[in-house]
């Protein structure tokens, strides 16, 4: 099998990074470091070693005109976020960190942002784009199934919700040619939900 620029090889060699993150320990900031290492830095090095370029991985700004869909979806999901605060298991789980005041809350949301940046770069970038060039729906499902599975252990509603969201995020990013729209949508939606859980 030809290894260089082979999306199937990149995918197969990237899957163990999911387990590395899954079983990493420590607090929020250490977890952010593990995510940056195993979901972004090392997979990117691997992809480069196999001959892929940033643009082929969605690691670029992409078409800025498509970012408007991220904004539209963010606004459209506000009612879902409000509904989510009425689900006891969600309200008890989020925010996932303890905080001592507004500044501490902001700093920890930035750490969550770093985690989500790494997540989106991995699932909606490195796993998605090379396979989607072979077959779009193969690429979408190949990144979406493990993405949904990593939500096991969180409130039950998150597994099906993340599966649907993973498809929407993937389509959004493929249109833009970048993983950044889904990162912005994911992170801003997460910050909003945390704030709503604190205030409501």
C-alpha positions, 0 to 999 in steps of 0.5 A: 500500500502506498503510504505517502498522501494516503488518507486511509493511512493517515486516518488509521494512524490518527485514531490512537490519538483519540485514546491518548486524549481519552485516558489523559489525566490532570486538571483543565489546563493539563487536559488542554495541553494533552488536547493540543499535543494529541489532537493538533500538534502530533497529528499535524506532524504525522500528516506532514510526514505523509506528504499532506499540506495544510490546505488539504487538511482544512488547516487554513482560513478558507473562504471567509464568506462561508463563515456567515453560516457559522454565525447563522447556526449560532443564532439558530441554536440559542433556543436549544441552549436555553432548552438545555438549561432545563435538563437537570443532567446538563445543568449539573454537568456544565460548566465542567470547571469550578471558578472563583470569580469572573476572571477565573471563569474567562481564563477557563473558558479560554482553556476550553477554547484551546481544547475545542480548537484542537478537537475541531482541527483533528475531527473536522480537519485532519480526519475529515478533509483527506477522506472527503476528497475521496468520498465526501460522506465517507469522510463525514461519517469517518470523523463523526462516529468517533467524535460522537463516541468520545461524548460517552460518559457525558449527559446522555443527550450529548451522544446523539446531539454530537452525532448530528452536530458532527455532520453539520460541522463537517458540511460547514467546514467543507464548504469553507475549506477550513475547520475554523467555522466549526471551531468558532460555532462550537466554542461560542456555543459552549461559552453561551451555554456555560453562561446560561447555566450559571445565570439561569 
